[in-house]
Amino acid sequence: MSHQPYPIPTDEIDQLLLNARLRDELEPFRDEAVEVVNVSHMSTSMENEFLASMLEWERAPVVSISNWFEPALELPRPDQLDDSSLRQVLSETIQKLFQRRIALECTEHLSDRQLYCLICRDILPSLEKKLDPPRSSLVWRCLDEELDRETWLRYYASDEERTLWAEESGEDLPPSETPPYQRKMPRHGS
C-alpha cells in the first residue's frame, strides 16, 4: 500500500491538527529512538515534517535493492561477460543505482569485474527500506574498513586517520598509495 506524504498546511490550527494526527499514527512505532529528538526547539511545521518523514520511514517496505527497479534489476552473470561487455554493463548499472539514489564509495581498489561481482552478490540482493521518492542517498561502502584495515589505510584513510591508527595500534602503516582503478563515480550534488 502506497502512502502519500502529508501536505504541510500553513495555518497554525491546521498544523496542530496535523501534528496530533501524525503523533497518533506514529504511536504503534514508538520506541526510544523517537525520544532522542528534541522537538521543543522546532516549529510545529518543522516538527510535522519530521514526524511525516518518520511515519513514511516506518511504513516503507523492506525489499531487495534489485526490486527497487521496475522491472527488477537483473544482471548477467559475470562469467557470461567479456571484459568490454562487463565494463559497459557495470557503467550502466552504476548509473541506474545512482538514479535510485544509491551511491557507491570506496570502489577504486576493485577491478571492474570485482566491483561488478560485489554489486551482483552483495548490493542487489540487500534488503533495504524503499522510500518513494527517496529523501536521501543510500551510500554503499564497497570496503569494510574493520575487516580489511590494510586496504582502507593504504588507499582511503586520510593522513590524520592513518596517524591516529598507528598511534592507537602501535603497528606499522602500509604505504599510502593511489588506488589502482581510478573511477569517476556519480555523486549527488555534483
VOLUM-587401 format. One record per residue: residue in three letters; x, y, z of N, C-alpha, C in turn. Coordinates in steps of 0.02 Angstrom, whole numbers, plus 50000, padded with zeros to 5 digits. Example, Ala and Ser with C-alpha at 12.3 -4.5 7.8 and 13.67 -1.06 7.14 Angstrom:
<pts>
PT   type    n_px    n_py    n_pz   ca_px   ca_py   ca_pz    c_px    c_py    c_pz
PT    ALA   50660   49716   50390   50615   49775   50390   50660   49835   50390
PT    SER   50642   49888   50354   50684   49947   50357   50645   50002   50394
</pts>
This chain:
<pts>
PT   type    n_px    n_py    n_pz   ca_px   ca_py   ca_pz    c_px    c_py    c_pz
PT    MET   50042   49942   50000   50000   50000   50000   50044   50062   50000
PT    SER   50031   50109   49956   50071   50169   49950   50040   50224   49992
PT    HIS   50082   50259   50029   50060   50314   50070   50088   50378   50041
PT    GLN   50046   50427   50030   50069   50491   50004   50094   50533   50062
PT    PRO   50147   50574   50050   50170   50618   50103   50114   50666   50122
PT    TYR   50115   50685   50185   50064   50731   50209   50079   50801   50183
PT    PRO   50029   50835   50155   50040   50905   50138   50047   50944   50203
PT    ILE   50094   50990   50204   50105   51029   50265   50063   51093   50260
PT    PRO   50012   51100   50302   49970   51159   50300   50007   51221   50325
PT    THR   49981   51279   50306   50014   51341   50327   49979   51372   50387
PT    ASP   49917   51358   50399   49881   51386   50456   49900   51350   50520
PT    GLU   49912   51387   50574   49936   51358   50637   49887   51306   50666
PT    ILE   49822   51318   50661   49773   51270   50687   49777   51206   50647
PT    ASP   49782   51212   50580   49789   51153   50539   49854   51116   50555
PT    GLN   49907   51154   50570   49971   51123   50589   49963   51082   50653
PT    LEU   49928   51109   50702   49918   51074   50765   49876   51011   50755
PT    LEU   49824   51016   50713   49782   50957   50699   49823   50903   50663
PT    LEU   49863   50924   50615   49906   50876   50580   49956   50845   50629
PT    ASN   49983   50885   50674   50030   50860   50723   49999   50805   50765
PT    ALA   49938   50816   50788   49904   50766   50830   49892   50702   50790
PT    ARG   49871   50710   50727   49858   50651   50685   49923   50611   50672
PT    LEU   49978   50647   50658   50042   50613   50646   50065   50577   50709
PT    ARG   50059   50609   50766   50079   50577   50828   50037   50514   50842
PT    ASP   49972   50517   50828   49929   50458   50837   49951   50401   50791
PT    GLU   49966   50418   50728   49985   50366   50680   50054   50337   50696
PT    LEU   50097   50376   50728   50164   50352   50746   50164   50311   50810
PT    GLU   50111   50315   50849   50110   50281   50914   50129   50207   50911
PT    PRO   50103   50168   50863   50122   50097   50862   50197   50085   50849
PT    PHE   50231   50136   50821   50302   50128   50805   50347   50159   50858
PT    ARG   50319   50187   50909   50356   50225   50958   50408   50181   50994
PT    ASP   50470   50208   50997   50523   50175   51035   50570   50229   51060
PT    GLU   50625   50208   51090   50671   50257   51120   50703   50303   51068
PT    ALA   50706   50282   51005   50735   50325   50953   50693   50388   50944
PT    VAL   50628   50383   50953   50584   50441   50945   50599   50492   51000
PT    GLU   50616   50467   51059   50627   50512   51116   50693   50551   51111
PT    VAL   50739   50528   51069   50804   50561   51063   50798   50630   51033
PT    VAL   50750   50640   50988   50742   50704   50953   50705   50752   50998
PT    ASN   50734   50811   51008   50703   50862   51049   50662   50908   51004
PT    VAL   50597   50895   51001   50553   50934   50958   50534   51002   50988
PT    SER   50552   51014   51051   50534   51077   51083   50570   51137   51050
PT    HIS   50624   51124   51013   50660   51178   50979   50638   51185   50906
PT    MET   50586   51149   50887   50562   51151   50818   50495   51189   50816
PT    SER   50483   51222   50760   50416   51250   50749   50369   51190   50738
PT    THR   50304   51202   50744   50256   51148   50733   50262   51122   50661
PT    SER   50273   51168   50615   50280   51148   50544   50342   51103   50535
PT    MET   50398   51122   50565   50459   51080   50560   50448   51013   50594
PT    GLU   50416   51013   50651   50402   50950   50686   50358   50905   50643
PT    ASN   50308   50935   50610   50264   50895   50567   50302   50864   50509
PT    GLU   50348   50902   50480   50389   50874   50425   50430   50815   50451
PT    PHE   50458   50824   50511   50498   50771   50541   50455   50710   50555
PT    LEU   50397   50720   50587   50353   50664   50603   50328   50629   50540
PT    ALA   50312   50668   50488   50289   50638   50425   50344   50595   50394
PT    SER   50406   50619   50398   50461   50579   50370   50472   50515   50411
PT    MET   50464   50519   50477   50469   50459   50519   50415   50409   50501
PT    LEU   50354   50433   50493   50298   50389   50476   50310   50357   50407
PT    GLU   50334   50397   50360   50349   50371   50294   50402   50316   50299
PT    TRP   50454   50327   50340   50507   50277   50350   50478   50213   50380
PT    GLU   50437   50220   50432   50409   50161   50466   50365   50120   50419
PT    ARG   50329   50153   50374   50284   50118   50329   50317   50093   50266
PT    ALA   50377   50114   50253   50411   50095   50191   50425   50020   50191
PT    PRO   50415   49988   50133   50429   49916   50130   50504   49903   50129
PT    VAL   50523   49845   50155   50592   49822   50152   50595   49773   50094
PT    VAL   50632   49791   50043   50638   49748   49983   50710   49747   49960
PT    SER   50727   49697   49922   50795   49694   49894   50805   49753   49847
PT    ILE   50866   49777   49845   50881   49835   49802   50864   49819   49729
PT    SER   50873   49757   49708   50856   49740   49638   50782   49754   49624
PT    ASN   50740   49749   49676   50668   49761   49667   50648   49834   49677
PT    TRP   50697   49878   49684   50683   49950   49684   50670   49973   49612
PT    PHE   50682   49929   49564   50677   49946   49493   50616   49911   49463
PT    GLU   50589   49941   49410   50532   49913   49376   50550   49906   49302
PT    PRO   50561   49847   49277   50560   49783   49310   50622   49776   49356
PT    ALA   50623   49723   49394   50679   49712   49440   50745   49713   49401
PT    LEU   50796   49741   49432   50862   49746   49400   50897   49678   49407
PT    GLU   50905   49645   49350   50940   49581   49348   50998   49588   49300
PT    LEU   51056   49567   49323   51117   49574   49284   51140   49506   49259
PT    PRO   51174   49506   49201   51204   49443   49177   51257   49419   49226
PT    ARG   51265   49355   49230   51318   49327   49273   51385   49352   49248
PT    PRO   51431   49368   49294   51496   49394   49273   51533   49349   49224
PT    ASP   51527   49284   49232   51564   49238   49188   51534   49235   49117
PT    GLN   51477   49268   49107   51446   49270   49041   51469   49332   49001
PT    LEU   51509   49375   49032   51528   49437   49000   51604   49440   48990
PT    ASP   51624   49463   48930   51695   49477   48920   51710   49544   48953
PT    ASP   51772   49563   48957   51792   49624   48994   51758   49687   48966
PT    SER   51755   49693   48901   51725   49753   48871   51649   49757   48886
PT    SER   51615   49701   48878   51543   49700   48893   51530   49712   48967
PT    LEU   51571   49682   49008   51563   49691   49080   51572   49764   49099
PT    ARG   51622   49797   49071   51634   49868   49085   51573   49910   49066
PT    GLN   51543   49895   49009   51484   49932   48986   51424   49920   49033
PT    VAL   51411   49857   49050   51355   49841   49095   51367   49871   49164
PT    LEU   51429   49870   49187   51446   49900   49252   51431   49975   49252
PT    SER   51453   50009   49200   51441   50081   49194   51366   50096   49194
PT    GLU   51328   50059   49156   51255   50068   49154   51223   50054   49222
PT    THR   51248   50002   49256   51221   49983   49321   51235   50036   49374
PT    ILE   51296   50063   49373   51313   50116   49420   51267   50176   49410
PT    GLN   51253   50193   49347   51207   50249   49332   51136   50234   49356
PT    LYS   51113   50172   49346   51046   50153   49368   51041   50157   49444
PT    LEU   51092   50132   49479   51092   50136   49552   51091   50209   49574
PT    PHE   51131   50250   49542   51135   50321   49558   51067   50355   49548
PT    GLN   51032   50338   49495   50966   50367   49482   50916   50349   49537
PT    ARG   50928   50293   49571   50887   50272   49628   50917   50297   49693
PT    ARG   50965   50343   49688   50998   50374   49745   51038   50325   49787
PT    ILE   51070   50278   49752   51117   50231   49784   51186   50250   49760
PT    ALA   51227   50275   49806   51294   50297   49790   51344   50245   49814
PT    LEU   51393   50230   49772   51445   50183   49790   51508   50221   49809
PT    GLU   51539   50200   49864   51602   50230   49888   51655   50176   49895
PT    CYS   51717   50199   49895   51775   50154   49905   51774   50097   49854
PT    THR   51772   50116   49790   51770   50066   49736   51837   50058   49701
PT    GLU   51883   50104   49712   51942   50109   49669   51997   50057   49683
PT    HIS   51988   50017   49735   52035   49961   49745   52011   49898   49710
PT    LEU   51951   49901   49683   51920   49844   49649   51925   49851   49574
PT    SER   51940   49796   49540   51938   49796   49467   51864   49801   49446
PT    ASP   51853   49813   49382   51783   49815   49357   51747   49750   49372
PT    ARG   51781   49695   49361   51749   49630   49373   51735   49619   49447
PT    GLN   51781   49638   49491   51769   49632   49563   51711   49675   49585
PT    LEU   51708   49737   49560   51652   49782   49579   51586   49754   49553
PT    TYR   51586   49730   49492   51525   49701   49463   51501   49642   49505
PT    CYS   51548   49599   49524   51530   49541   49566   51502   49563   49633
PT    LEU   51532   49615   49663   51507   49641   49727   51436   49667   49719
PT    ILE   51422   49702   49665   51354   49728   49653   51306   49669   49646
PT    CYS   51324   49619   49607   51280   49561   49597   51269   49522   49661
PT    ARG   51323   49510   49698   51321   49466   49756   51296   49500   49820
PT    ASP   51315   49564   49831   51301   49596   49895   51249   49652   49891
PT    ILE   51254   49695   49840   51212   49755   49839   51141   49739   49815
PT    LEU   51134   49710   49756   51067   49698   49729   51023   49654   49773
PT    PRO   51049   49602   49805   51005   49562   49849   50994   49592   49918
PT    SER   51029   49646   49935   51024   49675   50002   50953   49703   50014
PT    LEU   50926   49687   50073   50859   49710   50092   50866   49779   50125
PT    GLU   50831   49828   50097   50834   49897   50121   50765   49929   50118
PT    LYS   50755   49980   50159   50692   50018   50157   50688   50056   50091
PT    LYS   50631   50050   50057   50622   50084   49993   50573   50142   50003
PT    LEU   50599   50202   49997   50558   50262   50003   50547   50291   49933
PT    ASP   50486   50311   49919   50470   50343   49855   50440   50411   49867
PT    PRO   50470   50464   49844   50539   50467   49819   50587   50468   49878
PT    PRO   50647   50443   49867   50695   50444   49923   50714   50515   49942
PT    ARG   50722   50528   50006   50741   50595   50030   50817   50602   50035
PT    SER   50851   50547   50039   50924   50550   50045   50953   50489   50009
PT    SER   51019   50491   50002   51053   50436   49967   51067   50378   50014
PT    LEU   51067   50319   49985   51092   50260   50019   51165   50254   49996
PT    VAL   51211   50260   50042   51282   50256   50024   51307   50186   50040
PT    TRP   51334   50153   49989   51359   50085   49997   51435   50089   49993
PT    ARG   51467   50076   50049   51540   50074   50052   51563   50005   50029
PT    CYS   51602   50003   49978   51625   49940   49948   51688   49914   49981
PT    LEU   51696   49932   50044   51753   49909   50083   51732   49911   50156
PT    ASP   51744   49857   50191   51733   49856   50263   51800   49872   50296
PT    GLU   51807   49933   50320   51872   49954   50346   51893   49916   50409
PT    GLU   51846   49885   50443   51864   49843   50501   51892   49775   50479
PT    LEU   51863   49747   50427   51885   49681   50403   51945   49686   50357
PT    ASP   51952   49742   50323   52008   49750   50276   52044   49815   50292
PT    ARG   52071   49818   50352   52104   49878   50377   52162   49900   50331
PT    GLU   52201   49852   50306   52259   49871   50265   52238   49908   50201
PT    THR   52187   49884   50167   52164   49917   50106   52138   49987   50122
PT    TRP   52100   49993   50175   52075   50059   50195   52133   50106   50210
PT    LEU   52181   50084   50249   52238   50126   50267   52279   50143   50205
PT    ARG   52288   50096   50161   52330   50106   50101   52298   50156   50052
PT    TYR   52232   50150   50040   52202   50188   49985   52153   50244   50006
PT    TYR   52121   50237   50063   52066   50283   50078   52074   50325   50141
PT    ALA   52111   50303   50189   52117   50339   50253   52155   50405   50241
PT    SER   52132   50457   50276   52166   50522   50273   52231   50516   50312
PT    ASP   52275   50566   50304   52338   50567   50342   52323   50566   50417
PT    GLU   52273   50603   50437   52254   50606   50508   52230   50538   50533
PT    GLU   52188   50505   50494   52163   50438   50513   52220   50387   50516
PT    ARG   52266   50392   50469   52324   50346   50469   52366   50356   50531
PT    THR   52380   50420   50548   52421   50435   50607   52387   50411   50670
PT    LEU   52323   50425   50676   52286   50403   50735   52287   50327   50742
PT    TRP   52276   50292   50686   52277   50219   50688   52345   50193   50711
PT    ALA   52398   50222   50684   52466   50199   50702   52480   50211   50776
PT    GLU   52457   50269   50802   52467   50284   50873   52428   50236   50917
PT    GLU   52365   50222   50898   52323   50179   50939   52343   50105   50934
PT    SER   52364   50083   50875   52378   50012   50867   52451   49995   50882
PT    GLY   52495   50044   50873   52566   50030   50882   52595   49989   50825
PT    GLU   52558   49980   50772   52581   49940   50714   52607   49986   50659
PT    ASP   52646   49957   50615   52671   49994   50557   52616   50006   50507
PT    LEU   52617   50064   50476   52568   50081   50424   52590   50053   50357
PT    PRO   52542   50029   50316   52560   50014   50247   52572   50081   50211
PT    PRO   52608   50080   50156   52618   50144   50121   52552   50171   50095
PT    SER   52546   50237   50094   52487   50269   50065   52495   50270   49989
PT    GLU   52446   50245   49954   52451   50239   49881   52387   50262   49847
PT    THR   52393   50279   49784   52335   50294   49743   52302   50227   49725
PT    PRO   52236   50221   49732   52203   50158   49714   52216   50141   49641
PT    PRO   52219   50076   49625   52238   50055   49557   52185   50065   49504
PT    TYR   52121   50072   49523   52067   50075   49473   52029   50141   49482
PT    GLN   52057   50194   49454   52026   50260   49461   51960   50261   49422
PT    ARG   51907   50283   49457   51841   50289   49426   51811   50356   49442
PT    LYS   51774   50383   49396   51735   50443   49410   51664   50419   49425
PT    MET   51649   50416   49490   51583   50392   49511   51535   50451   49514
PT    PRO   51472   50440   49495   51423   50495   49501   51412   50512   49575
PT    ARG   51401   50575   49588   51390   50599   49656   51331   50646   49656
PT    HIS   51290   50641   49707   51233   50687   49714   51260   50755   49735
PT    GLY   51232   50807   49705   51253   50874   49720   51315   50894   49682
PT    SER   51335   50854   49633   51394   50874   49593   51375   50884   49521
</pts>
